[in-house]
Amino acid sequence: MTTISVLMIILFMLMSLIGGKKGLLSFSVMLIHVSVIIVAVLIMTDPGASPIIITLIASVIISYVTLYLINGKNKKTQTAFLATMLTMVVLVGLIHLFVQLTNVGGFSTEEVEELAIYSFYFGVNFTEVMTSVIILSTIGAVTDEAISVASPMYELYRHNPNQSRKELFSSGMRVGIDLLATSANTLFFAFFGSYLALLVRFFDMGYHLSEVLNAKVFVQEIVTILLSGMGVLLIVPVTAYLTAYRLTVNAKIEGTN
């Protein structure tokens, strides 16, 4: 039994003991996500396939599975899913634009050193691949933020159905703003933590700070963090508005009936 297998068993046991049925469901959803990503990567190896389109399809599946399997099929998950999709449409354009402007697609010098014995002529557009990487890095945080804003708004409305759309929107924004700091920190440490050893190597080899900041591998991480942060920021007002709109419109329809 490999170490990875042992870690997966430990994770499964902890999620089962602490999370119960919800924990088992979350573990199953995680396995589905891994399967979706593996299938997406295999399809991307086809030179005729578009990595961005494949990633968008994978993102829709990941978001749908996360929201509907874990939280159930209800109005708040529908609103969170719609908010996620609208935000990702805007974000994909921004991601593709800035990946092209910063020219961070492809392998960095440090990565090429380890892959020198392999051929790089396999017909894949690495600008689109980098765009796909950032989209997949963002979809999880955006989906979590969407349901984290929508869920308390529905609870607030349930306890006080006399709130106006503006009051509900303000409440959703306050909830989202409180979540932003922790979400931004999570993204920052998740990305930088994976490259900490490389940064240590840079400074140990006598790299100047300006060389580190301009290294392609470092710029890739910075671009990913900034664009992921934009996604987490954009999802808050989108979810708050859609939830407030849906709650107040439904109340008016029920009132007229």
Secondary structure in CASP SS format (residue, H / E / C, confidence):
PFRMAT SS
TARGET T0000
AUTHOR 0000-0000-0000
METHOD secondary structure of the structure
MODEL  1
M C 1.00
T C 1.00
T H 1.00
I H 1.00
S H 1.00
V H 1.00
L H 1.00
M H 1.00
I H 1.00
I H 1.00
L H 1.00
F H 1.00
M H 1.00
L H 1.00
M H 1.00
S H 1.00
L H 1.00
I H 1.00
G H 1.00
G H 1.00
K H 1.00
K H 1.00
G H 1.00
L H 1.00
L H 1.00
S H 1.00
F H 1.00
S H 1.00
V H 1.00
M H 1.00
L H 1.00
I H 1.00
H H 1.00
V H 1.00
S H 1.00
V H 1.00
I H 1.00
I H 1.00
V H 1.00
A H 1.00
V H 1.00
L H 1.00
I H 1.00
M H 1.00
T C 1.00
D C 1.00
P C 1.00
G C 1.00
A C 1.00
S C 1.00
P H 1.00
I H 1.00
I H 1.00
I H 1.00
T H 1.00
L H 1.00
I H 1.00
A H 1.00
S H 1.00
V H 1.00
I H 1.00
I H 1.00
S H 1.00
Y H 1.00
V H 1.00
T H 1.00
L H 1.00
Y H 1.00
L H 1.00
I H 1.00
N H 1.00
G C 1.00
K C 1.00
N C 1.00
K H 1.00
K H 1.00
T H 1.00
Q H 1.00
T H 1.00
A H 1.00
F H 1.00
L H 1.00
A H 1.00
T H 1.00
M H 1.00
L H 1.00
T H 1.00
M H 1.00
V H 1.00
V H 1.00
L H 1.00
V H 1.00
G H 1.00
L H 1.00
I H 1.00
H H 1.00
L H 1.00
F H 1.00
V H 1.00
Q H 1.00
L H 1.00
T H 1.00
N C 1.00
V C 1.00
G C 1.00
G C 1.00
F C 1.00
S C 1.00
T H 1.00
E H 1.00
E H 1.00
V H 1.00
E H 1.00
E H 1.00
L C 1.00
A C 1.00
I C 1.00
Y C 1.00
S C 1.00
F C 1.00
Y C 1.00
F C 1.00
G C 1.00
V C 1.00
N C 1.00
F H 1.00
T H 1.00
E H 1.00
V H 1.00
M H 1.00
T H 1.00
S H 1.00
V H 1.00
I H 1.00
I H 1.00
L H 1.00
S H 1.00
T H 1.00
I H 1.00
G H 1.00
A H 1.00
V H 1.00
T H 1.00
D H 1.00
E H 1.00
A H 1.00
I H 1.00
S H 1.00
V H 1.00
A H 1.00
S H 1.00
P H 1.00
M H 1.00
Y H 1.00
E H 1.00
L H 1.00
Y H 1.00
R H 1.00
H H 1.00
N C 1.00
P C 1.00
N C 1.00
Q C 1.00
S C 1.00
R H 1.00
K H 1.00
E H 1.00
L H 1.00
F H 1.00
S H 1.00
S H 1.00
G H 1.00
M H 1.00
R H 1.00
V H 1.00
G H 1.00
I H 1.00
D H 1.00
L H 1.00
L H 1.00
A H 1.00
T H 1.00
S H 1.00
A H 1.00
N H 1.00
T H 1.00
L H 1.00
F H 1.00
F H 1.00
A H 1.00
F H 1.00
F H 1.00
G H 1.00
S H 1.00
Y C 1.00
L H 1.00
A H 1.00
L H 1.00
L H 1.00
V H 1.00
R H 1.00
F H 1.00
F H 1.00
D H 1.00
M C 1.00
G C 1.00
Y C 1.00
H C 1.00
L H 1.00
S H 1.00
E H 1.00
V H 1.00
L H 1.00
N H 1.00
A C 1.00
K H 1.00
V H 1.00
F H 1.00
V H 1.00
Q H 1.00
E H 1.00
I H 1.00
V H 1.00
T H 1.00
I H 1.00
L H 1.00
L H 1.00
S H 1.00
G H 1.00
M H 1.00
G H 1.00
V H 1.00
L H 1.00
L H 1.00
I H 1.00
V H 1.00
P H 1.00
V H 1.00
T H 1.00
A H 1.00
Y H 1.00
L H 1.00
T H 1.00
A H 1.00
Y H 1.00
R H 1.00
L H 1.00
T H 1.00
V H 1.00
N H 1.00
A H 1.00
K H 1.00
I H 1.00
E H 1.00
G H 1.00
T H 1.00
N C 1.00
END
